[in-house]
Amino acid sequence: MRVIVCGAGRVGVGIARRLSRENNEVTVVDQSKELIRAVAERLDVKGVVGNGAYPETLEEAGAREADMVIAVTFSDEVNMVACQIAHSLFNVPTKIARVRAQAYLDPRYSDLFSRTHLPIDVIISPEREVSEAIIQRMSTPGAFEIKSFVDGRVWAVGVKLRDDCPIINTPLRQVAELFPDLKITIVAIKRGEHMWRAHSGDQLEPGDRVFFVSDRNDVTRALEIMGEAGRQARRVIIVGGGNIGLFVAKGLEKIGSMKIRLIEKDRKRAEFIAEELERTIVLQGDGLDRAVLREAGVAEAETVVSVTDNDQVNMLACVVAKREGSRRSLALINDLDYGPISEAVGVDRYVDPRATTVSTILQHVRRGRIKGVYSLSDGAAELIDAVALETSPLVDKPLREASLPEGVMIGAVYRDGEVQMPTGDTVISAGDRIVLMSMRENVKDVEQMFRVSIEYF
């Protein structure tokens, strides 16, 4: 597949890296010579210096032969015009644009992105997606990673095992025997920097990061068994009143009886947010100021969420809040290198917006009947939600006879409104929704399993 990525920032480089690893022909466009030189040296991609909204730049990047344009520059307008030109002049089949300004995304103007106006096939709104990820993460505080699939019926969860975890040093097959009515499948294990598909004979160790797929109704019990039960917070402090902070507060207000405080440094922005929110108390001040945190009730807060546009401020705000009595903390971290550092200084959880955006884009890059994708551990593996077709090699045979690649494991099967945990005797039917884990090297195999065969027609 030939792909043009407009924008050599973190998201652009992240998606270019993922696609080039899979032997796609990738061209990265950016106005910065330094960024293009750096990405061309680090990745197996072609670099073009120029404005992605200019026809000659897209033509130089190979738009006449391109299968897809992904526009993720820092300018919404450049992203939108790049997609318009890719459609009007070069007839590129698929156009994806990142649009941050909420004025463009107002439901009243939804017709703006139709094929007769601005023909963008997929709109990526990072602030909304990151806000949803934060809210879901807060709903299950024992987990460091959560993603829902199949309209929320199936959850994929990541949990770090503590020394007192009751299933340490127990083979996974024995865990399944101990809890036969528990609808979970452990699909992957990460120990240190090494990640692999889980096997029935694997034994878990303290510090392991375990990823499991579960019926949403069994997630809480599964976390209790793993020693990570945690009650959803009722008193929350949000540091940072940008779009993400505002969306998180609005989302939490809908949940119910939470006491929410939001701290915003800029007075005008704080006044605007106070008008937008119904039950949230907005304080104007610095989230690093202990006096402001105390005024917000940090000693009684169960969770402090810091979502400013500065990674260092987010980390430090969480550290200060924990010192002042907050039970838990969650930070927005844009720089991948800060993730391990944040944990080392006492930040309980962090959210990487780049990973969220890259996963959303991958959902539309993947071939076959793919309904959802979530990237794990900076692309080491993917969680995939797909629809089984009549021509799929998985259909109408027991899974033990399906010859799945070594790096692929099916976590759950959704059929007729019911979530089933797969066994060797499970028979997949056409139309089933399959949630599985694939190591990076086997993603192409998974795409092939869920592609429409010519025999289908």
Secondary structure, 3 states (H helix, E strand, C coil): CEEEEECCCHHHHHHHHHHHHCCCEEEEEECCHHHHHHHHHHCCCEEEECCCCCHHHHHHCCHHHCCEEEECCCCHHHHHHHHHHHHHCCCCCEEEEECCCCCCCCHHHHHHHCCCCCCCCEEECHHHHHHHHHHHHHHCCCCCEEEEECCCCEEEEEEECCCCCCCCCCEHHHHHHHCCCCCEEEEEEEECCEEEECCCCCECCCCCEEEEEEEHHHHHHHHHHCCCCCCCCCEEEEECCCHHHHHHHHHHHHHCCCEEEEEECCHHHHHHHHHHCCCCEEEECCCCCHHHHHHCCHHHCCEEEECCCCHHHHHHHHHHHHHCCCCEEEEECCCCCHHHHHHHCCCCEEECHHHHHHHHHHHHHCCCCEEEEEEECCCCEEEEEEECCCCCCCECCEHHHCCCCCCEEEEEEEECCEEECCCCCCEECCCCEEEEEEEHHHHHHHHHHCCCCHHHC
